[in-house]
């Protein structure tokens, strides 16, 4: 008899599992039960529909129930909610949301792909007209068509919050991001996130951190502003909740399936739940961080599709495929900027007790003679003993996606700095520098681990300045660069090409700490080598130079 496959959820993981299952078995009876009216929705495209980059919301709906049946012979039932799983009888009960009619369907194998829902905390006034989330296509349509809004607040400074802020700003709405943590984009380290904040503010987006919203203020049932924990009020006719999402697990809970400590459905490495006949995938599950072994929630569309494919393979195979987990690779667009990360950042590594060495560098994504060459800021996180690459962050106007993609593959291949310093990567001026930027970053890290590069981060320097520590700060750029822009932190200017001849101007105490900087740290590295040769024992380089200074 044909195998009966029932899939609950039709956004990402569910349709992928169904499609792959059909390719593996042309005779199986496959049914998708989808609560919403839409199937295979490209939810990551919502902000770009709001901004106008995507002109029609229908472009974000990749399939409908008719095409699933016509092309794949998959029965996709929309506007239908699964309300009960009888594990003993292997039956799912569902309700037609239009007619309220109840029906049952039997399964041999069941897939739960119920996704996640926007977190809506119990803040007074959250029910006001004009307060919305941005995780459903209906909410995207609401934001795209909204009128008579001059000011908006985004509650939450994560991926969705940043992308929504861009979309609203491009619509001419004055937008404020309110993040209760001390920085936006938690997947970045503070000094890298601070550079993104600078870029957002340059585009007109106001950033408020460390002050949560305590009340949505209203008049005549409509939002007129928000109140922060410090009592400050911000006027707004629109508030978008972008605090995050929580797994939809009630159906699994009611079926007595195991739920993990983070609130997602507990699955093994074959994406099998505590019931051997039930699998789960997508935003509703907990998965493994491949570097730490910790359980994590990873609500990303690409991972949902990968998991859906593996689930389908395991529905039929006597040799099940393993899902290895995630290293939490992510990227977002920030106007003409972008910000990406893969693997561990420094703060998370320290949280779990992982020793790390880091470097920050500023580079161009292509040779400087190319007219479209753009700046990138790259941060490497490495295990100093094994030299394993643990994480990479990259922001800037240039091609950050290339760097993050290369780094993600290197991390998953357990590559070390020794592997990367001589990696064979393609080169042509329209695409990259002669030595790829990830390789250059590895060269700097190799030098740092060998004691040849003594770097100081912008955060460390800022802390030293606050402590009033005696420092000799040296700018080795040219006179014109110094006149145009400088850090103004008590620095002395001695251009690199004059340094040998003007060595007598340096501190006579050879143990005096000297911190030198330039535009991107290359000239300051050369300057440090010169000063070391002159006998100075404590010369440090401001990593990333003036380009990576966010203060």
C-alpha positions in Angstrom: 0.0 0.0 0.0 1.2 3.6 -0.6 2.7 5.2 2.4 0.6 8.0 3.9 2.6 11.2 4.6 1.0 14.0 6.5 2.8 17.4 6.9 1.5 20.1 9.2 2.8 23.4 8.1 3.2 24.8 4.6 5.6 27.8 4.7 9.1 26.5 4.2 10.2 23.2 5.8 6.8 21.6 5.1 6.6 22.2 1.3 10.3 21.3 1.0 9.7 18.0 2.8 6.6 17.3 0.7 8.4 18.1 -2.6 11.4 15.9 -1.8 9.2 13.1 -0.5 7.3 13.1 -3.8 10.6 12.9 -5.7 11.6 9.9 -3.6 8.3 8.1 -3.9 5.9 8.7 -6.7 3.2 6.5 -5.1 3.1 8.0 -1.6 -0.1 9.8 -0.5 1.2 13.2 0.6 -0.9 15.8 2.3 0.0 19.3 3.6 -2.2 20.9 6.2 -1.6 24.7 6.2 -3.4 27.1 8.5 -2.8 30.2 6.3 -4.1 30.8 2.9 -0.6 30.8 1.3 2.0 28.1 0.7 5.8 28.4 0.3 5.9 32.0 1.2 9.2 33.9 0.9 8.9 35.6 4.3 12.4 37.0 4.2 11.3 39.2 1.3 8.6 41.0 3.4 10.8 44.1 4.1 11.5 44.5 0.4 7.8 44.4 -0.4 7.3 47.1 2.2 10.1 49.3 0.7 8.8 48.8 -2.8 11.7 46.7 -4.1 9.2 43.8 -4.6 6.2 45.4 -6.3 3.6 42.7 -5.8 3.0 40.6 -2.7 2.1 37.6 -4.9 5.7 37.4 -6.0 6.5 36.2 -2.5 4.1 33.3 -2.7 6.0 30.6 -4.6 3.2 28.0 -4.9 -0.5 27.4 -4.3 -2.5 24.3 -3.6 -3.5 24.0 -7.3 0.1 23.9 -8.5 1.1 21.5 -5.8 -1.5 19.1 -7.0 -1.1 19.7 -10.7 2.7 19.4 -10.7 3.5 17.1 -7.8 0.2 15.4 -6.9 0.5 16.7 -3.4 -2.8 17.5 -1.7 -2.2 20.9 0.0 -5.2 21.9 2.2 -5.0 25.6 3.1 -7.1 27.7 5.5 -7.1 24.5 7.6 -5.8 24.1 11.2 -4.5 20.8 12.6 -5.9 20.7 16.2 -5.0 17.2 17.5 -2.5 14.4 16.9 -3.6 10.9 18.1 -0.3 9.1 18.2 -1.8 5.8 19.1 -4.2 5.7 16.1 -1.9 7.7 13.9 -4.6 10.3 13.1 -4.5 14.0 12.7 -7.7 16.0 13.3 -8.0 19.3 11.4 -10.7 22.0 11.1 -11.6 23.9 7.9 -11.3 27.5 9.1 -13.9 28.7 6.6 -16.7 26.1 7.3 -15.6 25.1 10.8 -15.9 21.5 9.6 -13.8 18.9 11.4 -12.1 16.0 9.6 -9.5 13.3 10.4 -6.6 12.0 8.3 -4.5 8.9 8.9 -0.7 8.9 8.6 2.1 6.4 8.5 4.7 9.2 9.0 3.9 12.7 10.3 6.0 15.9 9.9 5.4 18.8 12.1 6.6 22.1 10.5 4.4 24.6 12.4 7.0 27.4 12.4 7.1 30.2 14.9 5.1 33.2 15.9 6.1 36.8 16.7 6.8 37.4 20.4 4.2 39.8 21.8 5.0 40.7 25.4 2.3 41.9 27.8 3.1 45.6 27.4 0.1 47.9 28.1 -1.4 49.2 24.9 -0.1 46.4 22.7 -3.6 45.9 21.3 -3.8 49.5 19.9 -4.4 50.0 16.2 -1.1 50.6 14.6 0.9 48.1 16.7 1.8 45.2 14.5 4.4 42.4 14.0 6.1 41.7 10.7 6.2 38.0 10.3 3.1 37.3 8.2 2.3 38.3 4.6 -0.8 40.1 5.9 1.4 42.3 8.1 3.7 43.0 5.3 0.8 44.1 3.1 -0.5 46.3 6.0 2.9 48.0 6.3 3.3 48.4 2.5 0.0 50.2 2.1 0.0 52.2 5.4 -0.7 55.9 5.0 -0.6 59.0 7.2 2.3 57.8 9.2 5.1 60.3 9.8 6.9 58.6 12.7 7.4 54.9 13.5 9.1 52.9 16.2 10.6 49.4 15.7 10.7 47.5 19.0 13.7 45.2 18.6 17.1 45.7 16.9 17.6 42.2 15.3 17.5 41.2 11.7 13.7 41.9 11.2 13.9 45.2 13.1 16.8 46.5 11.0 15.4 45.5 7.7 12.0 46.9 8.6 13.6 50.2 9.7 15.2 50.5 6.3 11.9 49.7 4.5 10.0 52.3 6.5 12.7 54.9 6.1 12.7 54.5 2.4 9.0 55.1 2.5 9.7 58.5 4.0 8.8 57.6 7.6 10.9 58.9 10.4 11.9 55.7 12.2 13.4 54.9 15.6 14.7 51.5 16.6 14.3 50.7 20.3 16.5 47.8 21.6 16.3 46.8 25.2 19.9 45.4 25.1 23.0 47.6 25.0 23.5 47.0 21.2 21.6 46.2 18.1 22.3 43.0 16.1 23.2 40.6 18.9 25.0 38.3 16.5 27.7 40.9 16.1 30.3 42.0 18.7 29.7 45.4 20.3 32.4 47.3 18.3 31.1 45.9 15.0 27.5 46.6 15.9 28.4 50.1 16.8 29.6 50.7 13.2 26.3 49.6 11.9 24.5 52.0 14.3 26.6 54.8 12.9 25.5 53.9 9.4 21.9 53.6 10.3 21.9 57.0 12.0 23.6 58.5 9.0 20.6 57.3 7.0 18.2 59.0 9.4 17.3 56.1 11.6 17.5 56.9 15.3 18.8 54.2 17.7 17.8 53.9 21.3 19.5 51.0 23.3 19.3 49.8 26.8 15.8 51.3 27.4 12.9 48.9 26.9 9.4 50.0 25.9 7.1 49.9 29.0 3.9 51.2 27.4 2.3 51.9 24.0 0.5 55.2 24.3 -2.9 55.6 22.6 -5.7 57.9 21.8 -9.1 56.9 20.4 -7.8 53.3 20.1 -4.8 54.3 18.0 -1.2 54.4 18.9 0.3 57.9 19.3 3.7 56.9 20.8 5.6 54.8 23.2 7.0 55.2 26.7 10.4 53.9 27.7 11.7 52.6 31.0 13.4 55.9 31.8 10.1 57.7 31.4 10.9 59.2 28.0 8.1 59.3 25.4 8.6 59.0 21.7 5.8 60.0 19.3 4.7 57.4 16.7 1.7 56.5 14.7 3.1 53.0 14.0 4.9 50.5 16.1 6.4 47.3 14.7 7.2 44.4 17.0 10.5 42.8 16.1 11.5 41.3 19.4 11.9 37.8 17.9 9.8 34.7 17.5 8.8 31.7 19.6 8.3 28.1 18.3 4.7 27.0 17.6 4.7 23.8 19.7 1.2 23.6 21.3 0.1 20.8 19.0 3.3 18.8 19.9 2.7 19.6 23.6 -0.9 18.3 23.4 0.4 15.1 21.8 2.9 14.6 24.7 5.9 15.0 22.4 9.1 16.1 24.2 9.8 19.8 24.3 13.3 21.1 24.8 14.5 23.6 27.4 14.4 26.5 25.0 10.8 25.8 24.1 11.2 24.1 20.7 10.3 20.6 19.8 13.1 18.2 20.8 14.5 16.2 17.9 17.4 13.8 17.4 20.1 14.2 14.8 17.7 12.6 12.3 15.1 15.3 13.1 12.9 12.6 14.7 10.8 13.5 17.7 10.2 11.4 20.8 7.8 9.4 18.6 9.6 7.4 16.0 6.8 8.0 13.4 6.8 11.8 13.8 9.5 14.2 12.5 9.8 17.9 12.9 11.7 20.7 11.1 12.0 24.4 10.8 11.4 27.2 13.2 9.5 25.0 15.7 12.4 22.8 16.6 15.6 23.1 18.7 18.8 22.1 17.0 22.5 21.9 17.8 25.2 24.5 17.5 27.9 22.7 15.7 30.7 24.5 17.5 29.5 24.5 21.1 27.2 21.5 21.2 24.5 23.7 22.8 20.9 23.5 21.9 19.8 26.6 19.9 16.7 28.1 18.2 17.6 29.0 14.7 14.5 30.4 12.9 16.1 30.9 9.4 14.4 30.1 6.1 17.5 28.4 4.6 17.8 26.0 7.6 14.1 25.2 7.4 14.5 24.1 3.8 17.6 22.0 4.5 15.8 20.3 7.4 12.7 19.7 5.3 14.8 17.9 2.7 16.5 15.7 5.3 13.2 14.8 6.9 11.8 13.7 3.6 14.9 11.4 3.0 14.4 9.9 6.5 10.7 9.2 5.9 11.7 6.4 3.5 15.3 5.4 4.1 16.5 2.5 6.3 19.8 4.5 6.5 18.7 7.8 7.8 20.5 11.1 7.1 21.8 13.2 9.9 21.2 16.9 10.2 24.5 18.2 11.6 23.2 21.4 13.2 24.0 25.1 12.6 26.8 27.6 12.9 24.2 30.4 12.8 25.3 32.1 9.6 23.3 35.3 8.9 23.4 38.5 6.9 21.2 41.5 6.6 21.0 44.6 4.3 21.3 48.0 5.9 20.7 50.5 3.1 23.9 50.5 1.1 25.6 48.6 3.9 25.4 45.0 4.9 26.3 43.0 8.0 27.0 39.3 8.3 28.3 36.8 10.8 29.0 33.1 10.9 30.2 30.9 13.8 31.0 32.2 17.2 31.4 35.9 18.0 33.9 36.9 20.7 31.3 37.6 23.4 29.6 34.2 23.0 32.9 32.4 23.0 33.8 34.0 26.2 30.4 33.2 27.7 31.1 29.5 27.2 34.7 29.7 28.4 36.3 29.3 25.0 39.7 31.1 24.8 39.9 33.2 21.7 42.2 35.5 19.8 40.7 38.2 17.5 41.7 40.6 14.9 39.8 43.4 13.2 40.8 44.7 9.8 39.6 47.3 7.3 40.0 46.5 3.6 38.6 47.1 0.1 36.5 44.4 -1.4 38.3 44.9 -4.7 41.6 46.5 -5.7 41.5 50.3 -4.9 42.1 51.1 -8.6 38.7 49.6 -9.5 36.0 52.3 -9.6 33.4 50.3 -7.6 35.8 49.2 -4.9 34.1 49.4 -1.4 35.3 49.2 2.2 34.8 46.1 4.4 35.4 45.7 8.1 36.2 42.0 9.0 36.6 40.5 12.4 38.1 37.0 12.9 37.6 34.9 16.1 40.2 32.0 16.4 41.1 29.4 19.0 44.7 30.5 19.9 46.0 27.0 20.7 44.5 25.0 17.8 44.3 28.0 15.5 40.8 26.8 14.4 38.7 29.4 12.8 35.7 29.9 15.1 33.9 32.9 13.7 33.9 35.7 11.3 31.9 39.0 11.1 31.9 41.3 8.1 30.2 44.6 7.6 30.5 47.4 5.0 29.5 48.6 1.6 31.4 45.9 -0.2 30.6 42.2 -0.8 30.2 41.0 2.7 28.3 37.9 1.5 31.4 36.6 -0.2 33.4 36.8 3.0 30.8 35.2 5.2 30.2 32.4 2.7 33.9 31.6 2.5 34.2 31.7 6.2 31.2 29.5 6.9 32.6 26.8 4.6 36.0 27.1 6.3 34.5 26.8 9.8 32.4 23.8 8.8 35.5 22.2 7.3 37.3 22.7 10.6 40.0 24.8 8.9 42.8 26.5 10.8 44.6 29.7 10.2 47.4 27.6 8.7 45.0 26.2 6.2 43.7 29.6 5.2 47.0 31.6 4.8 47.7 29.7 1.5 44.2 29.0 0.4 43.8 28.8 -3.4 40.9 31.2 -4.2 40.0 32.9 -7.5 41.3 36.4 -8.4 40.4 39.0 -11.0 40.2 42.8 -10.2 36.4 43.0 -10.9 35.8 40.5 -8.1 38.5 40.6 -5.4 42.0 41.8 -4.4 45.0 39.7 -5.6 45.1 38.2 -2.1 41.6 37.5 -1.0 40.4 39.4 2.0 39.8 36.3 4.1 43.3 35.2 3.4 44.7 38.6 4.3 42.8 38.4 7.6 44.3 35.0 8.2 47.8 36.5 7.5 47.2 39.2 10.1 46.0 36.6 12.6 49.1 34.4 11.8 51.3 37.4 12.6 49.4 38.2 15.8 49.6 34.6 17.0 53.3 34.6 16.2 53.8 37.9 18.2 54.6 39.9 15.1 51.4 42.0 15.2 50.5 43.6 18.6 47.0 44.9 18.1 44.6 46.9 20.3 40.9 47.0 19.6 38.9 50.2 19.5 37.1 49.1 22.7 40.3 48.5 24.5 41.7 51.9 23.5 38.5 53.6 24.5 38.7 52.0 27.9 42.3 53.0 28.3 41.4 56.6 27.4 38.7 56.6 30.0 41.1 55.3 32.6 43.4 58.3 31.9 46.2 55.9 31.3 49.4 57.6 30.0 49.5 56.8 26.3 51.5 58.1 23.3 49.1 58.0 20.4 50.7 58.3 17.0 48.9 59.0 13.7 51.1 57.9 10.8 48.9 59.2 7.9 49.7 62.2 5.7 49.2 65.8 6.7 46.2 66.2 4.4 44.5 63.1 5.9 45.1 64.4 9.4 43.6 67.8 8.5 40.5 66.2 6.9 39.7 63.8 9.7 41.3 62.5 12.9 40.2 60.7 16.1 41.1 63.8 18.2 42.2 61.7 21.2 45.5 63.5 21.9 47.4 62.0 19.0 50.6 63.2 17.5 51.1 63.2 13.7 54.3 61.8 12.2 53.6 60.5 8.7 55.0 57.1 8.0 57.5 58.4 5.4 59.0 60.8 7.9 59.1 58.4 10.9 62.7 57.3 10.6 64.0 60.9 10.2 61.8 62.1 13.1 62.5 59.3 15.5 63.9 61.7 18.1 60.3 63.0 18.6 59.2 59.6 19.9 59.1 59.0 23.7 62.6 58.6 25.1 61.3 56.0 27.5 61.5 52.9 25.3 58.9 51.1 27.5 56.3 53.8 27.0 53.1 52.4 25.5 52.7 53.7 21.9 49.5 53.2 20.0 49.7 54.0 16.3 46.9 54.3 13.8 46.3 55.1 10.2 43.3 54.7 7.8 43.2 50.9 7.8 46.2 49.7 9.9 48.6 48.7 7.1 50.8 51.8 7.5 50.6 51.6 11.3 51.8 48.0 11.1 54.8 49.2 9.1 55.3 52.0 11.6 55.3 49.6 14.5 58.0 47.5 12.9 60.1 50.6 12.4 59.7 51.6 16.1 60.4 48.1 17.3 63.6 48.1 15.3 64.5 51.4 17.1 64.1 49.7 20.4 60.6 50.6 21.5 59.3 47.7 23.5 55.5 48.4 23.8 54.1 49.5 20.4 50.5 48.6 19.5 48.4 49.0 16.4 44.8 50.2 16.4 43.1 47.3 14.6 41.1 48.3 11.6 42.4 51.9 11.8 40.3 54.9 11.6 37.8 53.1 9.4 36.8 50.8 12.2 36.6 53.5 14.9 32.8 53.9 15.7 33.0 56.5 18.5 
